[in-house]
Amino acid sequence: MKQQSEEAVKNTAYLVLEDGTVFTGQPYGARGETLGEVVFTTGMTGYQETLTDPSYAGQIVVQTAPHIGNTGVNAQDMESTRIWVEGYVVRDPARRPSNWRSESSLDEALIAGGVVGISGIDTRQLTRLLRSAGAMRGGIFSGLGLSRSEMLERVRNAPGMVGASFVDRVTVAQAQTLEPQGECVGTVAVVDLGLKAATPRNMCERGLRVHIVPADVTCDELLALGVDAVFFSNGPGDPASAERQVALLREVLDRGIPYFGICFGNQLLGRALGFSTYKLPFGHRGINQPVLDRATGHVEITAHNHGFAVDIPLEGESVAPHANGRYGRVRVSHVGLNDDVVEGIECLDIPAFSVQYHPEAAAGPHDALYLFDRFVAMVRSAKES
């Protein structure tokens, strides 16, 4: 790069991908350096919920929608206590927020959270590149004046997502209990692997007492809570790295405790049953993903945030391969219509099911909220028996 003035350096940001591609734009949010897996999300709304979703830990998020920040940010739309993305990429940030609920601008929130971002780049071109080449490591360098070779070296030395573990980073430090709204119909343990606030809220609205527990909880500790069912949340990272949680889940299944999992929890159910997981080329991220419910034939528009998937044959029933199939028969309950990715697992001989997407859909459509009702019915059945 040519020698830049101090003012030019201060007002210039670069997004550098591991393949050597460089995008030049303006700083957005905090200035500095950040590294992570560069991924794109297709939601046209819900940017605050995206930023505060712990499943995005370790990732630099690209918004495909061109105008971001129009409604500012507010405390009510937070899905966790902080912003989790490693970096943020937008095309046209709002010059000022305009909404009666706004409490600050998105730019101010990014600065307060120490999140390095970049604006003013061609996010359409970037998205097309990620769709063809796949998600890749990248870095945002804002106001630093580094050479391209220095930036590229830092990106290529950064760890990838395969084998990455973020569970201990995103989980709660101590157990919490949320009381049901109205009559209590059962008690569930929610193992926090990167939980969004909308999930326990949906459970409490349906009469469940919710114990949110850390990811390193033991089965004995779950049993001591007297729970009627166990839930594994969404979360970031490679499911192959979550061996401790897979072992816990097998103990839950061995005891016949009803189980429901979403996103990361779906991948961990697959691994607990003995199936493998694999990394998708660029993943599913957004609030407009079509999924087929194979039992009903209905198509749901759903919210997704995952880069890994479970490898199970789509047709017919499979015997769970772990320990000579002691968990019985398994079938794929839901399939993604864009690429035939497994989006749901149903166990036929034990009380366990899961989906790869987010039924709480904050933000997003409400097509999959019935899954919480199905979970409540499972809890009721377990208590009666």
N, C-alpha and C positions, 0 to 999 in steps of 0.2 A: 504494500500500500504506500501511496505517496505520503510524505510528511504532512500531518494535519495540524492546524492551529489548535490551541488549547480549547477554544470555544467550540470548534468543529468536533473535536474528540468528545467533549461533554455532551453534545447533542446528537451523537450518532450511536446506533446500536447495530449489532450483527447477530444473525442466527446462522450458525455453522453446523452442517450435517456431516456425519462421519464419511460420506462418500465424496466430500470436498465441496459440495454446493454451499454457496454463501448468499444470504439475503441481507440487504442493507436497508435499515429503517431508522426510526426514531425511538428513543427510550420511552418506555411506558411502565409506570410503577417504579420500583426501586432501581437504582443503578448498581452495577456490579457484574458478577459472573454467576451463572448457574448451569448445571449439567443435568441431563436426564434423557429418558426415551421420548422422542418427539412423536406425538399422536394427535389425531384430529377428532373433534366431536361435532356432530351435525345438528345439534339443537339450535333452533332459532331464538329460544327463550331459555330462561333458567341459568344464566351464567353464574349467578351467585351460588346456587346450589351445586353447580359443577365445581366451582373453585373450592368449596368447603366439603366436598365429598372425599373422605380419606382414601377411597380407592384410587385416587389420582396421585398418591404419594409416589415420588420417583419419576414423574412424567412432566414433560413440557407440553402444555395443551394448546392446540391450535383451534381457534373458533372458525368454522367454515362460514357462519353467518357474518356478513361484512360489518354491520354496525353493532357495536358492543358498548355497554355502559349507559344506555339511554335512561334507564330507570334508577341509576345509582345503586346503593346497597343499604340494607337495613338489618336490624338485629333479628327480626322475625323470620327471615328467609335463610338463616344460617343452618346448615345441616350438621355442623359440628362446632367446636369452639374456636376454630381457626381456619385459615386458607391452607390447603395441603399441596397444591400443585407446585412443582419445582420451578416452573417458568410459565409465562403466558404470552401468547401470540395472537394479535388481532390486526385487522386491516384498518378499519376506521373507528377509532374510539370517539365516544361522545365528547363534544367540547364542554358540555355541562349537563348534569342529570336533570330530568324533568318528570317528577312523579311525586305525588303527595306523601308517599311512604318513604321516600329517600331521606337518609340520614347523613350520607356522605357520598362523594363520587367514588367510582370504582378505582380510579387512579390513586386517590388518597388511601383507599383500603389496601391496595397492593403495596404502597409505600409503607404503611403501618405494619403490614405483615412481612416486610422484607422480601417480597416476591419480585424478581427481576423479569421484566417483560419487554416486548418490542412491538411497535405498531408501524403502520405505513408500508407493509410489504404485501406482495401479491399472494394472499392466502389460498386463492384458487389454484395457482400454479403449484404451491407447496403441497396442497392436498392431493392433486393429481400425481405428484411425484411420490408421495407416501403410499398412495393406492397402488402404484405400479412397482415400486421398489420395496415397499413394506416399511413399517415403523423402524426407525433407526435412532442411534444415539445422536445427541445434538447438544449444543450449548448456546446460550444467549450471553453476549458480551456487550455491556452497556457502559459507555463513558470511560473505557479503559485504554484505548489506543494501542492494543496489542496487534502484532502482525498476523496475517492470515495463517501462516505456518504455525505460530504459537497457539492460536485458537484451535486449529485443527488437531494439533498434537494433544491438547488437553481433552478434546472430545474423544479422540480415539483411545485415550488412556482411561476413560471413564468406564465403570462396570456396566454390563448390559442387564436386561431384565430377566433373562433366563438364569435361574438359580437364585434370584434376588428374594430376600425376605424383609418385609416391612411390618410384620404382625406386631412385634414387640414395640415398635415405634408408634403405632396408631391406636393400640388398645387402651382401654381405661386402666388407670392405676389401681383403683379400688372398686369393689362391687357397689352397685347402686340398685335401689328398689323403686319401681314406679307402680303406683296403685291403680287398679282398674277404675273405669268410669261406670258407676252403677254396680250391680251385683257381680261378684267375682265368680267366673265360670271355670277358673283353673289357674294354675301357676306355671310359668315357663322360665327357663334359663336362656338368656340370650348371650351367646359367647361372642364377645366383641372382637372382630377381626378387622374392623374399619367401619363401624356401624354409622348409619345416617339416622338423624333424629326422627325422621318420619316413620321409620319402621316400628320402634316401640310405641310411638303415638297411635299407630293403626291398631296395634295389639290391645292397648289400654282402652281404646274406644270400643272394642269388642268384648270387654269384660275380663281381660287377662291381667293377672298380676305378673309384672315383668321384673326378673332379677337380671340386671346387666352385669356380666362377670368378665374378668380379664381373660385374655387368650391362654394364659398358663394355668387356668383352673384345672383341678383334678376331678375325676369322676366321683370320688368320695365326697368332695366339697359340693358337687352338684346334688348328690343324693341327700346330703345334710340339709339342703334347702327345701327338700320335699317337693320337688318340681314334678309336674305331670308330663312335661315334654321339654325338648331341647331344640334350640334354634341356633344355627351358625349364620353369621351375617356376611355381607359383602366385604371386600378388602383388597388391598393391593398385593402385587408380587406374584411369584411363581408358586403354584400349588404344590409342586414337587418339593419345595423347601419347608412345607408345613408338616413335617413328620410327627411332631408332638400332637398337633391337633387331629391328625388322621388317627393316631393311636387312641386319643380320647374318644373320637367318634365311634371307633370300633367297640370300645367299652360300652358306650351308650346303646349301640345296636345290639350287642350281645345280651344286654339286660332287657331288651324289648321296649325301651323307652321311646315313645314317638319322636320323630325327628322331622324338621323342616329346615331347608337351607336355601339361600339365594346367592347367586353370583359366585364368590369364592366358596361359599358353603355348598354350592352345587358341585364345584370341582372337587372339593374334599370328600363329598359323598361318593363321587365316582372313584376316587382313589381308595377310599375305605372299603369299597366293594371289590376292589382289585383291578379296576380298569386304569388305563393310563390317561395322562393329559398331554396336550401339545400346545405350542404357541401359534396363534393365528398370524397371518402375514401383517395385517394392520388393525385387527380387532374390530369390535363393535362398540361405538360410543355415540350416544345421542338419545333422543326421545321419540324416534319415529321408526323403530325397527319392527317389521312384520314377523309375527311368530304364529305358527299353526299349532293349535291344540288338537292333537291327533285323536283324542277320545270323542270330541264333539264336532270336529271339522270347522270350528270357528277360528277366524284369524284375528289375532290381537295386535294392536299397535302398542309397542312396549318401549320402556326406557332401558338402555344398556350401558355398561361400562366394563368391558372385559377384553383382555388380550390373550387369554388361554381358554381352552375348551376341553371337554371330556371326549374320549375316543371310545364310542360304543356303536355297534352295528345298528343302523336305523330300523331295519326290518325285523319283525318277529320279536321273540323274547330271548334274552340271554341269561345264562346262569352266572351269577356273580362269581368271578374266578378266585376270590380270596378264600383261602382255607377250604379248598374243595367245595366251594359254593355253599358255605354254611348260611349265607344270607338269602339263598333262594333265587327266585327269578326276578329279572329286572327288564324293564322296557323303556324305550325313549318315549316320553309323553309329549314333548314339544320340540318343534324343529324350526330353525330360522329359515325364512323363505328366500332370503337373498343368496344364501350360500350353503344351505342344508347342514348347518352346524347344529349339534345337539344343544337344545335349549331347555331341556327338562328331563328328569329321571324319576321313574316311579318304581318302587319295590313292591312286588306282588305278594310276598310271603312274610314281610315284616312291615311295621308302620313307619315308613320313611319315604319322603319325596322331596324334590328340590327343583328349582328353576335357575337358569343362568342369568335371567334378567332381574329387573327391580320392580316388584309389584307396588312398592310404596310410591314410585314415580314422582319424586320431588326433585326437579320439575318433570312434568310429563303427563301422558294420558292415564286414565283410571281403568283401562280395560282389564287389568290383571289384579284388581283389588280383591276379587273373589277368592284368591289363593289364601288370604288371611282368614276368610270365612271357612275355607276347607281346613285350615290349621286348627281353628277353634273347634270344628266338628270332631277332629281327630283327638283333641284334648278332652272333649266331653266324653267321647267313646272310651278313652283310656281310663277316665275316672269311674265310669259306670262299670267297667270290667275289672 
